[in-house]
Amino acid sequence: MKFTLQAQDNFSRARAGEIETAHGTIKTPIFMPVGTAGTVKAVHQHELVNDIQAQIILGNTYHLYLRPGLDVLNKAGGLHKFINWDRPILTDSGGYQVYSLTEVRKIKEEGVTFRSHIDGSKHLFTPENVMDTQRIIGADIIMAFDECTPYPCDYNYARRSLDMTHRWLKRCCDRFDSTEPLYGYDQTLFPIVQGSVYKDLREKSAEKIASFNREGNAIGGLSVGEPAEEMYAMTEVVTNILPKEKPRYLMGVGTPVNILENIALGIDMFDCVMPTRNARNGMLFTREGIINIKNEKWKDDFSPIEAESDLLVDQIHSKAYLRHLIRSQEILGAQIASLHNLHFYLWLVNEARERIIDGTFYDWKNKMVVKLGQRL
């Protein structure tokens, strides 16, 4: 993997770059749609390519390990072939899901034992077998196995957890570096900075992660319920330390406003289930603000979903029709709303990239965050 920094904003830390992977080039800053179990919910792969213009999508190690399972993925030749996707893929390590989805879990130095949320069967994730699992899945970028601390989190727990995450990272790197990719193309391992909302722990973790000298770095454990101001403060602390010449990935973030503010702090990569999850509940993100399409005010609004958008469904369907579909729980409603939100997120990061390159990002960002957060 190769990262090239192409432009830097003069009034913030925002940057534009390119990440070259075996499955193509990613232009940053980038938003990565979440395809948890080998599908971005309610969206076809051809729509991701042609309508949303996604450059990279996510898969989730925990979910794919449980279903369809490693045997099927291995026989298919990896996740790319299984889902018929020829662009880059990133997989998270499953750590977050083990902590958030499974009530029965035990965290020890060896790893984490947990029970499947599907059938209650017992499993063990270790740094080593999570690396092996991600080799079988075959994503271009894979994540280290870490413990994602909750919010709020006691300082001493966060400190102990951080130390274990760093020990686990060493084991991840040792296993990754001693094994070969399975499908004839290179994979890249990103370590993850943790430390909850404690400045000294974030600094310690960022320095430790930077010392591993991997091709890219991630920031985890934010967007877990802490106030946005704390998220921005911790991001700034970490981006001060992580090397400038490597891509920085802020995991699980976030709202359009969160994304623009974190781009201004020097983040290059984002993912979040929000555009698709909220779409299925009738929340639309637009250039002018947030629409709850279920509201009465859209009942007889026959204007396009978003007139300025170049997405076909935004132009040909009305707000009134989408409101009807969502209120009737028609599958097409979830599809249209998901397409709209993902297209908007990709438009937003691409517009930010163009503004960084032409030198107008900072003023544009400050105007946009006012609009994007308002309810229409």
Kinemage of the C-alpha trace (Angstrom):
@kinemage 1
@onewidth
@group {chain A} dominant
@subgroup {mainchain}
@vectorlist {calphas} color= white
{ca met a 1} P 0.000 0.000 0.000
{ca lys a 2} L 1.226 3.480 -0.851
{ca phe a 3} L -0.082 6.825 0.449
{ca thr a 4} L 0.667 10.067 -1.382
{ca leu a 5} L -0.141 13.430 0.200
{ca gln a 6} L -1.328 15.754 -2.570
{ca ala a 7} L -2.538 18.938 -0.877
{ca gln a 8} L -2.790 20.520 2.546
{ca asp a 9} L -5.175 23.248 3.704
{ca asn a 10} L -3.493 26.459 4.877
{ca phe a 11} L -6.020 27.222 7.635
{ca ser a 12} L -6.559 23.771 9.143
{ca arg a 13} L -4.917 20.347 9.151
{ca ala a 14} L -7.139 19.056 6.353
{ca arg a 15} L -5.304 17.153 3.638
{ca ala a 16} L -6.020 15.461 0.326
{ca gly a 17} L -4.193 12.344 -0.789
{ca glu a 18} L -4.301 9.001 -2.555
{ca ile a 19} L -4.018 5.478 -1.190
{ca glu a 20} L -2.914 2.861 -3.707
{ca thr a 21} L -4.025 -0.713 -3.001
{ca ala a 22} L -4.055 -3.968 -4.953
{ca his a 23} L -7.712 -3.354 -5.852
{ca gly a 24} L -7.406 0.272 -6.899
{ca thr a 25} L -6.769 3.817 -5.760
{ca ile a 26} L -8.668 5.586 -2.966
{ca lys a 27} L -8.838 9.393 -3.056
{ca thr a 28} L -8.834 10.904 0.421
{ca pro a 29} L -10.540 12.182 2.447
{ca ile a 30} L -12.883 9.232 1.958
{ca phe a 31} L -16.017 7.791 3.506
{ca met a 32} L -16.293 3.994 3.446
{ca pro a 33} L -19.821 2.489 3.367
{ca val a 34} L -20.234 -0.304 5.915
{ca gly a 35} L -20.951 -3.733 4.416
{ca thr a 36} L -21.074 -5.610 7.707
{ca ala a 37} L -21.918 -9.131 6.509
{ca gly a 38} L -20.780 -8.856 2.896
{ca thr a 39} L -23.502 -6.372 1.930
{ca val a 40} L -24.087 -2.668 2.358
{ca lys a 41} L -27.660 -2.998 3.612
{ca ala a 42} L -30.330 -2.421 0.927
{ca val a 43} L -27.765 -1.452 -1.737
{ca his a 44} L -26.557 -3.447 -4.756
{ca gln a 45} L -22.845 -3.600 -5.546
{ca his a 46} L -23.464 -1.974 -8.964
{ca glu a 47} L -25.205 0.917 -7.180
{ca leu a 48} L -22.186 1.339 -4.894
{ca val a 49} L -20.015 1.668 -7.991
{ca asn a 50} L -22.229 3.645 -10.377
{ca asp a 51} L -24.556 5.715 -8.171
{ca ile a 52} L -22.734 6.151 -4.860
{ca gln a 53} L -19.234 5.990 -6.342
{ca ala a 54} L -17.845 4.199 -3.308
{ca gln a 55} L -14.100 3.677 -3.641
{ca ile a 56} L -13.759 1.249 -0.712
{ca ile a 57} L -16.248 -0.595 1.521
{ca leu a 58} L -16.040 -2.278 4.919
{ca gly a 59} L -16.591 -5.857 5.977
{ca asn a 60} L -16.850 -7.027 9.560
{ca thr a 61} L -14.661 -9.856 10.817
{ca tyr a 62} L -16.990 -10.896 13.660
{ca his a 63} L -20.066 -11.211 11.445
{ca leu a 64} L -18.284 -12.848 8.488
{ca tyr a 65} L -16.528 -15.332 10.805
{ca leu a 66} L -19.919 -16.441 12.141
{ca arg a 67} L -21.757 -16.258 8.780
{ca pro a 68} L -21.039 -17.441 6.098
{ca gly a 69} L -17.942 -18.722 7.947
{ca leu a 70} L -14.300 -19.009 6.972
{ca asp a 71} L -14.677 -22.259 5.035
{ca val a 72} L -17.113 -20.702 2.560
{ca leu a 73} L -15.038 -17.513 2.196
{ca asn a 74} L -11.858 -19.529 1.616
{ca lys a 75} L -13.527 -21.708 -1.020
{ca ala a 76} L -14.907 -18.574 -2.725
{ca gly a 77} L -11.397 -17.124 -2.996
{ca gly a 78} L -11.965 -14.388 -0.411
{ca leu a 79} L -14.610 -11.741 0.236
{ca his a 80} L -13.967 -9.792 -3.001
{ca lys a 81} L -14.947 -12.769 -5.133
{ca phe a 82} L -17.705 -13.933 -2.799
{ca ile a 83} L -19.578 -10.603 -3.089
{ca asn a 84} L -18.355 -9.730 -6.616
{ca trp a 85} L -16.571 -6.506 -5.615
{ca asp a 86} L -13.316 -5.595 -7.376
{ca arg a 87} L -12.504 -2.392 -5.466
{ca pro a 88} L -10.696 -2.126 -2.113
{ca ile a 89} L -12.150 -3.586 1.093
{ca leu a 90} L -11.237 -2.867 4.730
{ca thr a 91} L -12.165 -5.254 7.537
{ca asp a 92} L -12.320 -4.311 11.186
{ca ser a 93} L -11.030 -6.902 13.623
{ca gly a 94} L -14.329 -7.765 15.312
{ca gly a 95} L -13.148 -6.325 18.609
{ca tyr a 96} L -15.899 -3.720 18.797
{ca gln a 97} L -18.618 -6.282 18.052
{ca val a 98} L -17.307 -8.723 20.657
{ca tyr a 99} L -17.606 -5.960 23.267
{ca ser a 100} L -20.893 -4.447 22.095
{ca leu a 101} L -22.980 -7.394 20.807
{ca thr a 102} L -22.122 -10.230 23.130
{ca glu a 103} L -23.284 -10.164 26.714
{ca val a 104} L -21.297 -13.251 27.646
{ca arg a 105} L -17.615 -12.533 27.155
{ca lys a 106} L -14.388 -12.917 29.082
{ca ile a 107} L -11.358 -10.797 28.312
{ca lys a 108} L -8.025 -12.359 29.254
{ca glu a 109} L -4.443 -11.862 28.148
{ca glu a 110} L -4.820 -14.729 25.680
{ca gly a 111} L -7.823 -13.130 23.975
{ca val a 112} L -11.594 -12.904 24.293
{ca thr a 113} L -14.041 -15.773 24.699
{ca phe a 114} L -17.586 -14.929 23.701
{ca arg a 115} L -20.890 -16.483 22.726
{ca ser a 116} L -22.341 -15.955 19.274
{ca his a 117} L -25.314 -13.596 19.160
{ca ile a 118} L -26.820 -16.002 16.569
{ca asp a 119} L -26.872 -19.380 18.322
{ca gly a 120} L -25.037 -18.952 21.631
{ca ser a 121} L -22.066 -21.078 20.535
{ca lys a 122} L -18.757 -20.356 22.285
{ca his a 123} L -15.761 -18.870 20.430
{ca leu a 124} L -12.291 -17.491 21.143
{ca phe a 125} L -10.736 -14.495 19.383
{ca thr a 126} L -6.995 -13.977 19.892
{ca pro a 127} L -4.674 -11.512 18.160
{ca glu a 128} L -3.225 -14.430 16.200
{ca asn a 129} L -6.426 -16.086 15.008
{ca val a 130} L -8.001 -12.720 14.125
{ca met a 131} L -5.032 -12.089 11.814
{ca asp a 132} L -5.521 -15.547 10.292
{ca thr a 133} L -9.254 -14.880 9.900
{ca gln a 134} L -8.596 -11.596 8.115
{ca arg a 135} L -6.102 -13.353 5.825
{ca ile a 136} L -8.939 -15.708 4.825
{ca ile a 137} L -11.418 -12.850 4.338
{ca gly a 138} L -8.762 -11.187 2.205
{ca ala a 139} L -9.429 -7.455 2.665
{ca asp a 140} L -6.852 -4.973 1.353
{ca ile a 141} L -6.631 -3.212 4.726
{ca ile a 142} L -7.098 -5.165 7.955
{ca met a 143} L -7.292 -3.942 11.527
{ca ala a 144} L -5.417 -5.012 14.635
{ca phe a 145} L -7.381 -6.797 17.378
{ca asp a 146} L -7.921 -4.352 20.236
{ca glu a 147} L -10.221 -3.711 23.148
{ca cys a 148} L -12.644 -0.861 22.492
{ca thr a 149} L -13.380 0.684 25.889
{ca pro a 150} L -16.918 1.952 26.593
{ca tyr a 151} L -17.919 5.507 27.488
{ca pro a 152} L -17.801 6.516 30.232
{ca cys a 153} L -14.726 4.547 31.244
{ca asp a 154} L -12.797 4.563 34.513
{ca tyr a 155} L -9.242 5.885 34.070
{ca asn a 156} L -7.536 2.844 35.582
{ca tyr a 157} L -9.585 0.452 33.438
{ca ala a 158} L -8.753 2.493 30.333
{ca arg a 159} L -5.042 2.422 31.242
{ca arg a 160} L -4.953 -1.335 31.814
{ca ser a 161} L -6.969 -1.963 28.654
{ca leu a 162} L -4.610 0.246 26.651
{ca asp a 163} L -1.550 -1.648 27.838
{ca met a 164} L -3.171 -4.931 26.818
{ca thr a 165} L -4.188 -3.513 23.424
{ca his a 166} L -0.528 -2.597 22.856
{ca arg a 167} L 0.621 -6.104 23.846
{ca trp a 168} L -2.010 -7.564 21.541
{ca leu a 169} L -0.769 -5.304 18.731
{ca lys a 170} L 2.721 -6.780 19.005
{ca arg a 171} L 1.183 -10.261 18.673
{ca cys a 172} L -0.936 -9.115 15.706
{ca cys a 173} L 2.114 -7.716 13.917
{ca asp a 174} L 4.213 -10.817 14.628
{ca arg a 175} L 1.502 -13.104 13.248
{ca phe a 176} L 0.719 -10.893 10.253
{ca asp a 177} L 4.401 -10.499 9.327
{ca ser a 178} L 5.043 -14.239 9.583
{ca thr a 179} L 2.160 -15.219 7.282
{ca glu a 180} L 1.492 -14.692 3.588
{ca pro a 181} L -1.655 -13.396 1.859
{ca leu a 182} L -3.795 -16.215 0.451
{ca tyr a 183} L -5.072 -14.787 -2.803
{ca gly a 184} L -2.048 -13.340 -4.590
{ca tyr a 185} L -2.249 -9.681 -3.543
{ca asp a 186} L -0.830 -7.705 -0.623
{ca gln a 187} L -2.714 -6.826 2.535
{ca thr a 188} L -1.932 -3.986 4.937
{ca leu a 189} L -2.313 -3.987 8.738
{ca phe a 190} L -3.412 -0.817 10.561
{ca pro a 191} L -2.898 -0.558 14.350
{ca ile a 192} L -5.492 1.281 16.452
{ca val a 193} L -4.950 4.116 18.949
{ca gln a 194} L -7.097 3.768 22.089
{ca gly a 195} L -7.147 5.592 25.446
{ca ser a 196} L -10.784 6.629 25.965
{ca val a 197} L -11.116 10.395 26.582
{ca tyr a 198} L -7.894 10.730 28.604
{ca lys a 199} L -5.317 12.990 26.967
{ca asp a 200} L -2.277 11.316 28.519
{ca leu a 201} L -3.473 7.846 27.516
{ca arg a 202} L -4.223 8.977 23.953
{ca glu a 203} L -0.742 10.531 23.713
{ca lys a 204} L 0.886 7.378 25.076
{ca ser a 205} L -1.076 5.188 22.666
{ca ala a 206} L -0.424 7.401 19.620
{ca glu a 207} L 3.314 7.344 20.332
{ca lys a 208} L 3.291 3.578 20.788
{ca ile a 209} L 1.238 2.978 17.623
{ca ala a 210} L 3.480 5.310 15.594
{ca ser a 211} L 6.538 3.362 16.804
{ca phe a 212} L 5.263 0.206 15.061
{ca asn a 213} L 5.773 2.022 11.741
{ca arg a 214} L 2.898 0.360 9.844
{ca glu a 215} L 1.614 1.777 6.542
{ca gly a 216} L -1.410 3.466 8.112
{ca asn a 217} L -2.916 4.149 11.527
{ca ala a 218} L -6.412 4.150 13.009
{ca ile a 219} L -8.077 5.885 15.943
{ca gly a 220} L -10.641 3.774 17.804
{ca gly a 221} L -12.800 4.106 20.894
{ca leu a 222} L -14.397 7.400 19.865
{ca ser a 223} L -17.973 7.960 18.681
{ca val a 224} L -19.075 5.615 21.499
{ca gly a 225} L -21.266 8.159 23.293
{ca glu a 226} L -18.822 10.879 24.315
{ca pro a 227} L -19.684 14.541 23.530
{ca ala a 228} L -18.484 15.709 20.098
{ca glu a 229} L -16.120 18.219 21.730
{ca glu a 230} L -14.298 15.386 23.508
{ca met a 231} L -14.064 13.432 20.258
{ca tyr a 232} L -12.508 16.432 18.496
{ca ala a 233} L -10.122 17.087 21.391
{ca met a 234} L -8.875 13.469 21.398
{ca thr a 235} L -8.569 13.424 17.592
{ca glu a 236} L -6.453 16.577 17.712
{ca val a 237} L -4.193 15.108 20.413
{ca val a 238} L -3.624 11.972 18.325
{ca thr a 239} L -3.174 13.630 14.914
{ca asn a 240} L -0.505 15.834 16.536
{ca ile a 241} L 1.543 12.668 17.079
{ca leu a 242} L 0.709 10.227 14.252
{ca pro a 243} L 3.038 10.598 11.248
{ca lys a 244} L 1.807 12.974 8.551
{ca glu a 245} L 2.970 10.773 5.675
{ca lys a 246} L 0.586 7.929 6.576
{ca pro a 247} L -3.206 7.746 6.273
{ca arg a 248} L -5.267 8.248 9.427
{ca tyr a 249} L -8.550 6.412 9.865
{ca leu a 250} L -11.120 7.527 12.466
{ca met a 251} L -13.265 4.471 13.132
{ca gly a 252} L -17.047 4.648 13.368
{ca val a 253} L -17.461 8.387 12.677
{ca gly a 254} L -19.961 9.825 12.132
{ca thr a 255} L -22.465 12.603 11.301
{ca pro a 256} L -21.714 14.878 8.317
{ca val a 257} L -20.668 17.611 10.774
{ca asn a 258} L -18.375 15.163 12.632
{ca ile a 259} L -16.759 14.191 9.339
{ca leu a 260} L -16.040 17.769 8.242
{ca glu a 261} L -14.671 18.778 11.659
{ca asn a 262} L -12.407 15.720 11.770
{ca ile a 263} L -11.189 16.278 8.202
{ca ala a 264} L -10.134 19.733 9.467
{ca leu a 265} L -8.153 17.952 12.219
{ca gly a 266} L -6.219 15.826 9.716
{ca ile a 267} L -8.299 12.626 9.360
{ca asp a 268} L -8.300 10.887 5.956
{ca met a 269} L -10.684 7.905 6.304
{ca phe a 270} L -14.114 7.435 7.892
{ca asp a 271} L -16.776 4.747 8.215
{ca cys a 272} L -20.150 4.672 9.932
{ca val a 273} L -23.454 2.792 9.787
{ca met a 274} L -25.334 6.072 10.292
{ca pro a 275} L -26.168 6.883 6.641
{ca thr a 276} L -27.761 3.472 6.046
{ca arg a 277} L -29.202 2.795 9.521
{ca asn a 278} L -30.766 6.249 9.767
{ca ala a 279} L -32.002 6.009 6.173
{ca arg a 280} L -34.061 2.941 7.047
{ca asn a 281} L -35.736 5.012 9.781
{ca gly a 282} L -36.484 7.905 7.426
{ca met a 283} L -33.643 10.311 8.281
{ca leu a 284} L -32.113 11.954 5.204
{ca phe a 285} L -28.903 13.975 5.209
{ca thr a 286} L -28.899 16.801 2.643
{ca arg a 287} L -26.804 19.834 1.691
{ca glu a 288} L -29.289 22.071 3.522
{ca gly a 289} L -29.687 19.967 6.678
{ca ile a 290} L -31.474 16.924 8.094
{ca ile a 291} L -34.914 15.769 6.943
{ca asn a 292} L -37.114 13.396 8.930
{ca ile a 293} L -39.156 12.218 5.961
{ca lys a 294} L -41.823 10.709 8.259
{ca asn a 295} L -42.897 14.186 9.370
{ca glu a 296} L -46.310 15.475 8.307
{ca lys a 297} L -44.800 18.474 6.490
{ca trp a 298} L -43.526 16.220 3.653
{ca lys a 299} L -46.901 14.483 3.130
{ca asp a 300} L -47.808 16.444 -0.015
{ca asp a 301} L -44.372 17.827 -0.939
{ca phe a 302} L -43.974 16.657 -4.536
{ca ser a 303} L -40.583 18.297 -5.053
{ca pro a 304} L -37.579 16.010 -5.737
{ca ile a 305} L -35.921 14.312 -2.770
{ca glu a 306} L -32.902 16.597 -3.354
{ca ala a 307} L -33.012 18.827 -6.421
{ca glu a 308} L -29.274 19.681 -6.426
{ca ser a 309} L -28.210 16.032 -6.321
{ca asp a 310} L -27.117 14.211 -9.480
{ca leu a 311} L -28.390 10.871 -8.110
{ca leu a 312} L -31.218 9.468 -10.244
{ca val a 313} L -33.538 8.488 -7.364
{ca asp a 314} L -33.120 11.982 -5.847
{ca gln a 315} L -34.297 13.554 -9.109
{ca ile a 316} L -37.140 11.242 -10.128
{ca his a 317} L -38.841 10.566 -6.762
{ca ser a 318} L -40.634 13.090 -4.582
{ca lys a 319} L -40.379 13.622 -0.857
{ca ala a 320} L -44.075 12.726 -0.571
{ca tyr a 321} L -43.513 9.384 -2.300
{ca leu a 322} L -40.488 8.505 -0.162
{ca arg a 323} L -42.461 9.458 2.969
{ca his a 324} L -45.243 7.097 1.874
{ca leu a 325} L -42.760 4.241 1.282
{ca ile a 326} L -40.983 4.695 4.624
{ca arg a 327} L -44.246 5.024 6.584
{ca ser a 328} L -45.582 1.905 4.826
{ca gln a 329} L -42.319 0.062 5.642
{ca glu a 330} L -41.889 -0.754 1.967
{ca ile a 331} L -38.449 -2.186 1.138
{ca leu a 332} L -38.050 0.316 -1.714
{ca gly a 333} L -38.171 3.155 0.821
{ca ala a 334} L -35.125 1.786 2.639
{ca gln a 335} L -33.356 1.312 -0.695
{ca ile a 336} L -33.996 4.857 -1.949
{ca ala a 337} L -33.131 6.488 1.387
{ca ser a 338} L -29.931 4.403 1.737
{ca leu a 339} L -28.834 5.305 -1.798
{ca his a 340} L -29.534 8.966 -1.082
{ca asn a 341} L -27.599 9.123 2.207
{ca leu a 342} L -24.561 7.195 0.961
{ca his a 343} L -24.437 9.279 -2.226
{ca phe a 344} L -24.579 12.405 -0.043
{ca tyr a 345} L -21.753 11.206 2.235
{ca leu a 346} L -19.530 10.433 -0.762
{ca trp a 347} L -20.430 13.787 -2.332
{ca leu a 348} L -19.495 15.523 0.941
{ca val a 349} L -16.011 14.017 1.279
{ca asn a 350} L -15.304 14.525 -2.427
{ca glu a 351} L -16.381 18.166 -2.185
{ca ala a 352} L -14.139 18.553 0.890
{ca arg a 353} L -11.247 17.058 -1.129
{ca glu a 354} L -11.781 19.499 -3.984
{ca arg a 355} L -11.966 22.425 -1.545
{ca ile a 356} L -8.712 21.344 0.127
{ca ile a 357} L -7.000 21.195 -3.272
{ca asp a 358} L -8.282 24.607 -4.410
{ca gly a 359} L -7.615 26.275 -1.038
{ca thr a 360} L -11.213 27.108 -0.048
{ca phe a 361} L -11.852 24.304 2.452
{ca tyr a 362} L -11.797 26.184 5.759
{ca asp a 363} L -14.418 28.850 4.966
{ca trp a 364} L -16.584 26.320 3.117
{ca lys a 365} L -16.411 23.897 6.063
{ca asn a 366} L -17.426 26.581 8.562
{ca lys a 367} L -20.483 27.483 6.461
{ca met a 368} L -21.416 23.855 5.827
{ca val a 369} L -21.362 22.681 9.459
{ca val a 370} L -23.992 25.315 10.330
{ca lys a 371} L -26.309 24.053 7.578
{ca leu a 372} L -25.664 20.332 7.906
{ca gly a 373} L -26.669 20.145 11.558
{ca gln a 374} L -30.007 21.923 11.245
{ca arg a 375} L -33.343 20.095 11.115
{ca leu a 376} L -35.487 20.982 8.123
